[in-house]
Amino acid sequence: MKRILILLIAAVLAVPVMNVSAQNLSKALKKEYKAKMKQLKKGKWELYGSSRTLDVTLAKFYEALEADGNVREIMGSASRFKSKTVGHQSAINDACRTYAQQCGSFVKGRIESDMASDVLNLNNEFDHFYAAYERLVEKEIQGELQEKFSLIRQIDKDGGDPVYEMQTYFIVDENAASKARVRAYEQALKESEAAQKLGSRISEFVKAGVK
């Protein structure tokens, strides 16, 4: 009876913890937070490499996103691995690749929409520049990604060993990341004579980040 009473008290006390952890979120983010928590619990995701609870960790993550309008979320994923360390590194690499692809697509879109007449006959040459830029952003950006948390779950078994998938969440400050993008751009520029002709104008798009 005493044990049941203790468990009931613990359950009652646990409820406000979740509310407190999310109390600083806007109405829209609270709704997103609750939906995300429901999704993660249904999917049987667990925190990887942390002693904190999932609800508090997710709330803190959303708070960080809401506190600064210049930061954005990047998520990297890895699937079908046995070594958690290997899976975690794969998720980091995937996040870098995802960010690089977003940067490349943004710059390409700005060049093609704002400078169409200047690049009309240089599309093939610019394709080389875009590919180089993405490759170099992927290399440079890792130091600017702030890892917040990772989620892991078992999805299969192979010869008796568990097989996992992982999601790793980052925040990137676009102002800080601009240094990495500029470094990548300056190196990519050396590989493209076509881009060199319009270097100063392309530089503006690179510094602008991803919109």
N, C-alpha and C positions, 0 to 999 in steps of 0.2 A: 504493500500500500504506500509506504514511504517512497519507494522507488518510482511508482506511478506518479505521485504528487510532484516529485522533483522533475520528472520528464515533462509534465504539464506546465510547470512554471517556466522551464527552459523554452518550451515551444511558444509560450505567450511572450516571453522576453525577446525571442528571436524575430518576431514580426516587426517591431519598430526599427530594428537594425536596417532592414531593407528600405523602409520608408525614409529613414534618416540619410542613408547613403545616396538616395536619389532626390532629396528635397531641394537641392540647388539647381536642378535641371528645369528648363523651360517646359511648358505644357506639351509642346510638340515632341521634345526629346524624352520626356517621361513616357509618353505613349510609345515611342520607338524603343526605349529601354525595356519596357514591359514585354513588348512583342519579341524583342531579341532574346530576353531571358527565357521566355516560353519556348522559343525555337531551340535554344541551346540545350535546355533541360530535356526537351523531347528528343533531341538528337543524341543525348547522352554524352555531351562534350564535358570535359573536365579541364581545369587549369593545369598547365604544365610548368613545373619548376617554380611554384609559388605556394606559400603557406596561407595566403589570403583567400577569402571566399569569392566565388564567382560573381555574386551580385554586387558586392562592394567594388571589385576590380572593374566591372563593366561600367558602373556608375561613375567612378573616378575617370575612366576613359572618356565618357561622354562629357563630363565636366570640363576636361582639358580641351576637348574639341569646341565646346561652347564658349570657353573663356577667352579664346583668341581667334578672331576671324581670319587670321592669316595662316592658320594651320589646317592641314587636311589629313584624312585617314588613308593609309595604304595597308592592304592586307596581302600577305603572301601565303601560299598553301603548298603542301606536299602530301603525296598519297602513296600508299602501298610500300611502307618501309618497316623494317624490324628494329633498327637502331634509332632510338629517339634523338640522339645527338645528330645523326646524319639527317634525319627528318627535319629537325629544327634548322639546320644550316640550309637545307633545300628550300625551306619556307622563306628564309631571309633572302636567298638568291632570287626566288620568285618575286618577292616584293620589289627588289631592285629592278628586276626586269620589267615588272608592271609599271613602275614609275617612269622608267626610261621610255617605254612604248607610249605612255601618255604624253610625255614631253615631246617626243618625236612627232606624234600625231598633231599636237597643238602647233608646233613650229611649221610643219608642212601645211596645215590648214591656213595659217596666217600668210605664209609665203604665196600660196596659190590664190588666195582671195584678195590680198592687199597688193600683191606685186605681180599679178597675172601677166601683164604685158611684158614685164622684164624677164620672165622665166619661161615664156611661151615655147621657145625653141630649145630650152635647156633641161627639159624634164628628166631625161636619162642621166645627165650629169648630176642633177640635184638628188636623184634617187640614191646615188652613191654617198652624197653628203648626209642625207637623212639616216641611212643605215649606219654610217660612221658615228653620227651624233648619238643615236640611241645606244650603240655599243659602248661608247665612252661615258655617257650618263650613267649607265648601269654599273660601270666600274667605279665612278666617282661618288655616287650618291650614298653608298652604304654608310659612310661615316656621318651622314646628316640625318639618317632615319633614327628616330627615337623609339626603340622597342618598348611597348607597354605591357603586353601579355601574350601568351600562347595558349591555344586550346588543343586538346588531343583526344582521340577516341579510337577504340579498337574496331576494325571493320572486317577482320578476317583472321584465319589461322593458316599457317603454312608449316606442315610437318610438326604440329604441336606448338609452334611458336606464334605469338600474337603478331598481327600485321596492323599497322596504325595509319591514321591520317592526321594532319596537323594544320592549324590555321594560326598565323602569327600576325598580330596587329601592331602597326606603327603609327606615329604621328610625325609629319614632316612640316617644318616651318619653311614657307616658300622663300622668305628673305634669306635665311641661312642656306637653303638649298640652291639659291641663285649662284653662289660661288662655285658649287659643283657643276652646275649647268654651264657656267661661263668657261670653266676649265675644259669641259668636254667640247664646247663649241669651238674654242680656240684651237684645240687639237684637230677637230674634224675639219676645220677651215683649211688646214694645211694639206688635206687630202682632196680638196675640191677647188679647182680653179674657177668654176662657175660661181660657187658660193663666195669666193674671195671678191669678186666684182661687186657684190652687194653686201659685203660684210657688215658695215655699220648698221644697215637697216635690219638685217637678220638678227644682229646682236640685241636689238630692242625686243624682238619677239622672245628670244632666249631668256632675257632678264625678267620678262613679264611673268614667266612661270606657266603653270597650267590653270586655265580658267574653267 
